[in-house]
Amino acid sequence: MIEINRENGLVHLNINRPEKKNALTRDMYETLGREVNAAADDQSVHAIVITGEGKDFTAGNDLDDFRARADDPNPRPSAGLAFIECLMNCDTPVIAGVEGRAIGIGTTMLMHCDAIIAGESATFKTPFVDLGLCPEAASTVMMPLQLGYRVATRLLILGEAIAGADALEAGLVNRLVADGSATEQALNEARALTSKPREALRVSKQLLKAPWREQAMAALNRERDQFGERLKSDECQAVLAGMKKR
């Protein structure tokens, strides 16, 4: 489930499925997208905070959802990518507080956040190739842009995990904080924005993102097509079947 908490000037969206390492389902994506859009339209909201309950930010997409989509001859459009589009089009500042593991879309969604506060032991990993898949969420544009091509290759092709000081040096996170304090620190960052003029915040974000917004949307659509094909590929089917037997 997604916990929705509101306080003066901000909306806090907390991914709350710790028994599954906060793996995301279609319903959870739809709630996240709906709430991001609602917060962006709310004249009283100056910032949005996204966190995960417990020890992990999110293990990424629920694998049972992948299996269902792979087996469906007429799958519905990806709810995960619909949520990413909401983030991409959101002019209200978005701050993420990351503890533990941020896997797959748990890392690629951060490319569309404006500040990332992470616990010292947080780990970022995008094992798409290992699953027989390909990058998603416009990460083939956003990661080289924000992190540089070499770091993007480490994440998207080699599937390496990046943590701690390496994540900070790469620009994957804004700040490292003591483990267990990322949520509160992210909320504090957002609270600082509530005293600033809302429209000035939004216009400033629009201007910052304007040079690459079209590129990011084009990448999202390219990746969407390839990801759908990869999901039904023999390579991906074999990996998912093997993981189910464990």
C-alpha positions as CSV (number, residue, x, y, z in Angstrom):
1,M,0.0,0.0,0.0
2,I,0.9,3.7,-0.3
3,E,0.6,5.7,2.9
4,I,-0.4,9.3,2.2
5,N,0.4,11.9,4.8
6,R,-0.3,15.6,4.5
7,E,1.1,18.5,6.5
8,N,1.3,22.2,5.9
9,G,2.6,22.6,2.4
10,L,3.8,19.1,1.6
11,V,2.5,15.6,0.7
12,H,4.4,12.5,2.0
13,L,4.0,9.3,0.0
14,N,5.4,6.3,1.9
15,I,5.7,2.9,0.1
16,N,4.5,0.6,2.8
17,R,4.9,-3.1,2.0
18,P,7.9,-4.0,4.0
19,E,7.1,-7.8,4.1
20,K,7.8,-7.7,0.3
21,K,10.7,-5.2,0.6
22,N,8.3,-2.6,-0.7
23,A,8.0,-4.2,-4.1
24,L,5.6,-2.2,-6.2
25,T,2.3,-3.5,-7.7
26,R,0.0,-2.0,-10.3
27,D,-2.3,-0.7,-7.7
28,M,0.6,1.0,-5.8
29,Y,1.9,2.6,-9.0
30,E,-1.6,3.9,-9.8
31,T,-1.9,5.4,-6.3
32,L,1.6,7.0,-6.6
33,G,0.8,8.5,-10.0
34,R,-2.6,9.8,-8.9
35,E,-1.3,11.4,-5.7
36,V,1.7,13.0,-7.5
37,N,-0.7,14.6,-10.0
38,A,-3.1,15.7,-7.2
39,A,-0.2,17.2,-5.2
40,A,1.1,19.0,-8.3
41,D,-2.4,20.6,-8.9
42,D,-2.8,21.6,-5.2
43,Q,-2.1,25.2,-4.8
44,S,-1.2,24.7,-1.1
45,V,1.5,22.0,-1.8
46,H,5.1,23.2,-2.2
47,A,6.9,19.8,-2.1
48,I,6.3,16.0,-2.4
49,V,8.3,13.5,-0.4
50,I,8.6,9.8,-1.4
51,T,10.0,7.2,1.0
52,G,9.9,3.5,1.8
53,E,8.8,1.9,5.0
54,G,11.3,-0.1,7.1
55,K,14.7,-1.1,5.9
56,D,14.3,-0.7,2.2
57,F,13.2,2.0,-0.2
58,T,11.8,-0.5,-2.7
59,A,12.8,-3.8,-4.3
60,G,11.4,-2.5,-7.6
61,N,8.6,-4.0,-9.6
62,D,6.8,-7.0,-8.1
63,L,8.0,-10.0,-10.1
64,D,4.6,-11.6,-10.1
65,D,3.4,-8.5,-12.0
66,F,6.2,-9.0,-14.5
67,R,5.1,-12.7,-14.9
68,A,1.5,-11.7,-15.4
69,R,2.3,-9.1,-18.0
70,A,4.6,-11.6,-19.8
71,D,1.9,-14.2,-20.0
72,D,-0.9,-11.8,-21.0
73,P,-1.5,-11.7,-24.8
74,N,-3.0,-8.3,-24.5
75,P,-1.3,-6.7,-21.5
76,R,-2.4,-3.3,-20.2
77,P,0.0,-0.4,-20.5
78,S,2.6,-0.3,-17.8
79,A,1.4,1.3,-14.6
80,G,5.0,1.8,-13.6
81,L,5.8,3.9,-16.6
82,A,2.6,5.8,-16.2
83,F,3.8,6.8,-12.7
84,I,7.1,7.8,-14.2
85,E,5.3,10.1,-16.6
86,C,3.6,11.7,-13.7
87,L,7.0,12.4,-12.1
88,M,8.4,13.7,-15.3
89,N,5.5,16.1,-15.8
90,C,5.4,17.3,-12.1
91,D,6.6,20.8,-11.6
92,T,6.3,20.6,-7.8
93,P,9.7,19.7,-6.3
94,V,10.0,16.0,-5.4
95,I,12.4,14.8,-2.6
96,A,13.1,11.1,-2.0
97,G,14.3,9.6,1.3
98,V,16.1,6.3,0.6
99,E,17.0,3.7,3.1
100,G,18.5,0.2,2.2
101,R,17.9,-1.1,-1.3
102,A,16.6,0.9,-4.2
103,I,16.3,-1.7,-7.0
104,G,15.2,-1.3,-10.6
105,I,12.5,1.4,-10.9
106,G,13.4,2.2,-7.3
107,T,16.6,3.7,-8.7
108,T,15.4,4.9,-12.1
109,M,12.5,6.9,-10.5
110,L,15.1,8.9,-8.6
111,M,16.3,10.4,-11.9
112,H,13.0,12.3,-11.9
113,C,13.3,13.5,-8.3
114,D,14.9,16.8,-7.5
115,A,16.7,15.8,-4.3
116,I,17.7,12.4,-2.9
117,I,18.6,12.0,0.8
118,A,20.0,8.5,1.4
119,G,21.1,6.5,4.5
120,E,24.8,5.7,4.5
121,S,24.1,2.0,3.7
122,A,21.6,2.6,0.9
123,T,22.3,0.6,-2.3
124,F,21.2,1.4,-5.8
125,K,21.0,-1.3,-8.4
126,T,19.3,-1.7,-11.8
127,P,19.5,-5.4,-12.8
128,F,17.5,-5.2,-16.0
129,V,20.0,-7.0,-18.2
130,D,20.2,-9.8,-15.5
131,L,16.5,-10.3,-15.9
132,G,16.7,-10.4,-19.7
133,L,15.1,-6.9,-19.8
134,C,16.3,-3.5,-20.8
135,P,16.4,-0.1,-19.1
136,E,13.2,1.8,-18.5
137,A,11.8,5.1,-17.1
138,A,13.9,7.3,-19.5
139,S,17.0,6.1,-17.7
140,T,19.0,5.8,-21.0
141,V,18.8,9.6,-21.2
142,M,18.6,10.7,-17.6
143,M,21.4,8.6,-16.2
144,P,24.1,9.6,-18.7
145,L,22.8,13.2,-18.3
146,Q,22.9,13.2,-14.5
147,L,25.6,10.7,-13.7
148,G,27.8,10.5,-16.8
149,Y,28.0,7.6,-19.4
150,R,30.4,5.5,-17.4
151,V,28.3,5.4,-14.2
152,A,25.2,4.8,-16.3
153,T,26.9,1.8,-17.9
154,R,27.8,0.4,-14.5
155,L,24.2,0.6,-13.5
156,L,22.3,-0.2,-16.7
157,I,24.5,-2.6,-18.5
158,L,26.9,-4.2,-15.9
159,G,24.2,-4.2,-13.3
160,E,26.5,-3.2,-10.5
161,A,25.3,-2.0,-7.2
162,I,26.4,1.5,-6.1
163,A,26.3,2.6,-2.5
164,G,27.5,5.1,0.1
165,A,30.3,7.4,-0.9
166,D,30.3,6.2,-4.5
167,A,26.7,7.1,-4.9
168,L,27.4,10.6,-3.4
169,E,30.4,11.1,-5.6
170,A,28.5,10.0,-8.7
171,G,25.8,12.5,-8.0
172,L,23.2,9.8,-7.5
173,V,22.3,11.3,-4.2
174,N,22.5,14.8,-2.8
175,R,23.3,13.9,0.8
176,L,24.2,10.8,2.9
177,V,22.8,10.7,6.4
178,A,22.9,8.3,9.3
179,D,21.0,5.1,8.6
180,G,17.4,5.3,9.7
181,S,17.2,9.1,9.4
182,A,16.7,9.5,5.6
183,T,12.9,9.9,5.9
184,E,13.0,12.6,8.5
185,Q,15.8,14.4,6.7
186,A,13.9,14.3,3.5
187,L,10.8,15.7,5.3
188,N,13.0,18.5,6.7
189,E,14.2,19.4,3.3
190,A,10.6,19.6,2.1
191,R,9.5,21.6,5.1
192,A,12.2,24.2,4.2
193,L,10.6,24.6,0.8
194,T,7.1,25.3,2.3
195,S,8.3,28.8,3.3
196,K,9.3,29.6,-0.3
197,P,7.0,31.1,-3.0
198,R,5.3,28.1,-4.6
199,E,5.1,29.5,-8.2
200,A,8.8,30.6,-8.1
201,L,9.7,27.0,-7.1
202,R,7.6,25.5,-9.9
203,V,8.9,27.9,-12.6
204,S,12.5,27.4,-11.6
205,K,12.0,23.6,-11.9
206,Q,10.3,24.0,-15.3
207,L,13.3,26.0,-16.5
208,L,15.8,23.5,-15.2
209,K,14.1,20.6,-16.9
210,A,13.1,22.3,-20.1
211,P,16.3,21.5,-22.1
212,W,15.8,17.7,-21.8
213,R,12.1,17.1,-21.1
214,E,11.4,16.2,-24.8
215,Q,14.5,13.9,-24.9
216,A,13.4,12.1,-21.8
217,M,9.9,11.5,-23.1
218,A,11.3,10.2,-26.4
219,A,13.6,7.8,-24.5
220,L,10.7,6.7,-22.3
221,N,8.7,5.7,-25.4
222,R,11.7,4.0,-27.0
223,E,12.3,2.0,-23.9
224,R,8.6,1.2,-23.4
225,D,8.5,-0.6,-26.7
226,Q,11.7,-2.5,-26.2
227,F,10.8,-3.4,-22.6
228,G,7.5,-4.9,-23.6
229,E,9.2,-7.1,-26.2
230,R,11.9,-8.1,-23.8
231,L,9.4,-9.1,-21.2
232,K,8.0,-11.7,-23.6
233,S,11.4,-12.9,-24.8
234,D,12.7,-16.4,-24.1
235,E,15.6,-14.9,-22.1
236,C,13.3,-13.0,-19.7
237,Q,10.8,-15.9,-19.5
238,A,13.6,-18.3,-18.5
239,V,15.0,-16.0,-15.8
240,L,11.5,-15.4,-14.3
241,A,10.7,-19.1,-14.4
242,G,14.0,-19.9,-12.7
243,M,13.4,-17.3,-9.9
244,K,9.9,-18.6,-9.3
245,K,11.4,-22.1,-8.6
246,R,13.7,-20.8,-5.9
